[in-house]
Amino acid sequence: MANDHTEHYELPIWDAGDRFLRTEFNEAHQKIDAALAGMATGDELEAVEELAQSRAWLVTGTYTGDGADSQTIELGFQPKAVLVVPGGGLNAECIYETGAQLAFPNQASHLLSVTASGFKVSGGGSGGLNSDRTGYNPFFYVAMR
């Protein structure tokens, strides 16, 4: 029989010379089961995940250029900075035509600007940030909250 118990759940703690009782194990497992059953449900876990994402200071993602003159990417917040890189990476053609573009709320780049709730890419032609060319898509972005 245990001579000591844990502080919060009164689970048995055995010393080296204590005898083990099956009933103590069963009672301890019932307490553990009840405690685990009271833990967060799926909905609560989703809420915690959403909260964590809303507090992240960097948001990453991709978008597909559609070939139009411009496209607005909605993030739900005004970024402090946005960096966009074509999916083709920084190979010679991408660097010459587009390259990576960086923009701030008060300073747009050639093909990228920050909006109140995300960012806007321009250039639906062969070398823009909204190009529908296969080698450029998808475009990758990093936005700072």
C-alpha positions as CSV (number, residue, x, y, z in Angstrom):
1,M,0.0,0.0,0.0
2,A,1.3,3.5,-0.9
3,N,2.4,5.7,1.9
4,D,2.3,8.9,-0.1
5,H,0.1,10.5,-2.8
6,T,0.5,13.2,-5.4
7,E,-0.6,16.8,-4.5
8,H,-3.2,17.4,-7.2
9,Y,-4.8,14.1,-8.0
10,E,-4.0,12.0,-5.0
11,L,-2.3,9.4,-7.1
12,P,-0.3,6.8,-5.1
13,I,3.4,7.2,-4.7
14,W,5.2,4.0,-3.5
15,D,8.4,3.8,-1.5
16,A,10.8,1.0,-2.2
17,G,9.5,-1.1,0.6
18,D,5.7,-0.6,-0.1
19,R,3.5,-3.4,-1.3
20,F,1.5,-2.7,-4.4
21,L,-2.3,-3.1,-4.4
22,R,-4.3,-3.6,-7.6
23,T,-7.1,-1.4,-6.2
24,E,-4.6,1.5,-5.9
25,F,-3.6,1.1,-9.6
26,N,-7.3,0.9,-10.7
27,E,-8.2,4.0,-8.7
28,A,-5.2,5.9,-10.0
29,H,-6.1,5.0,-13.6
30,Q,-9.7,6.1,-13.1
31,K,-8.5,9.5,-11.8
32,I,-6.1,9.9,-14.8
33,D,-8.9,8.9,-17.2
34,A,-11.3,11.5,-15.6
35,A,-8.7,14.2,-15.8
36,L,-7.9,13.5,-19.4
37,A,-11.6,13.5,-20.3
38,G,-11.9,17.0,-18.9
39,M,-9.1,18.3,-21.2
40,A,-9.7,20.5,-24.2
41,T,-12.2,19.3,-26.9
42,G,-11.6,19.6,-30.6
43,D,-13.3,23.0,-30.8
44,E,-11.2,24.3,-27.9
45,L,-8.1,23.1,-29.6
46,E,-9.1,24.8,-32.8
47,A,-9.7,28.1,-30.9
48,V,-6.2,27.8,-29.4
49,E,-4.7,27.2,-32.8
50,E,-6.5,30.2,-34.3
51,L,-5.3,32.4,-31.4
52,A,-1.7,31.2,-31.9
53,Q,-1.9,32.0,-35.6
54,S,-3.4,35.4,-35.0
55,R,-0.4,36.3,-32.8
56,A,2.2,35.1,-35.2
57,W,4.4,38.0,-36.4
58,L,5.3,36.3,-39.7
59,V,2.7,34.9,-42.1
60,T,3.7,32.8,-45.0
61,G,1.8,31.6,-48.0
62,T,1.5,31.2,-51.7
63,Y,-0.8,32.5,-54.4
64,T,-1.2,31.8,-58.1
65,G,-0.8,34.6,-60.6
66,D,-3.8,34.9,-62.9
67,G,-2.3,37.0,-65.7
68,A,-4.5,40.0,-64.9
69,D,-3.0,43.5,-64.5
70,S,-3.2,43.2,-60.7
71,Q,-4.4,40.9,-58.0
72,T,-5.0,41.7,-54.3
73,I,-4.0,39.1,-51.7
74,E,-6.2,39.4,-48.6
75,L,-4.5,38.7,-45.2
76,G,-6.9,40.3,-42.8
77,F,-4.3,42.8,-41.5
78,Q,-2.0,45.5,-42.9
79,P,1.5,44.0,-43.1
80,K,4.5,46.0,-41.9
81,A,6.4,44.5,-44.7
82,V,5.8,41.9,-47.5
83,L,8.3,39.9,-49.5
84,V,7.2,38.1,-52.7
85,V,9.4,35.6,-54.6
86,P,8.4,33.9,-57.9
87,G,8.1,30.1,-57.6
88,G,10.8,29.8,-60.1
89,G,13.1,31.1,-57.4
90,L,15.9,33.6,-58.1
91,N,17.1,32.0,-61.3
92,A,18.6,34.4,-63.9
93,E,15.3,34.9,-65.8
94,C,13.3,35.6,-62.6
95,I,16.0,38.1,-61.4
96,Y,16.0,39.9,-64.7
97,E,12.3,40.1,-65.2
98,T,10.9,40.2,-61.6
99,G,13.2,39.1,-58.8
100,A,12.1,39.2,-55.2
101,Q,10.0,42.2,-54.4
102,L,9.8,43.9,-51.0
103,A,7.2,46.5,-50.0
104,F,6.3,48.5,-46.9
105,P,3.1,50.4,-46.1
106,N,4.7,53.8,-47.1
107,Q,7.0,52.4,-49.8
108,A,5.8,50.3,-52.7
109,S,8.1,48.4,-55.0
110,H,7.9,48.2,-58.8
111,L,5.3,45.4,-58.7
112,L,4.2,45.1,-55.1
113,S,2.3,47.4,-52.7
114,V,0.8,47.0,-49.2
115,T,-2.9,47.5,-48.7
116,A,-5.0,48.0,-45.6
117,S,-5.7,44.3,-45.4
118,G,-3.0,42.5,-47.3
119,F,-1.0,43.3,-50.5
120,K,-1.4,44.0,-54.2
121,V,0.7,42.5,-56.9
122,S,1.0,43.9,-60.4
123,G,2.3,42.8,-63.8
124,G,0.2,40.1,-65.4
125,G,2.6,39.9,-68.3
126,S,5.4,37.5,-68.7
127,G,7.6,39.0,-65.9
128,G,5.2,40.4,-63.3
129,L,4.2,39.3,-59.8
130,N,0.8,38.3,-61.2
131,S,2.1,36.3,-64.2
132,D,0.3,33.2,-65.1
133,R,3.5,31.6,-66.5
134,T,4.1,28.1,-65.2
135,G,7.7,28.8,-64.2
136,Y,6.7,31.7,-61.9
137,N,3.8,30.0,-60.1
138,P,3.1,29.6,-57.4
139,F,4.4,32.8,-55.9
140,F,5.7,32.7,-52.3
141,Y,5.2,35.5,-49.8
142,V,6.2,36.4,-46.3
143,A,4.3,39.1,-44.5
144,M,5.2,40.7,-41.2
145,R,2.4,41.6,-38.8
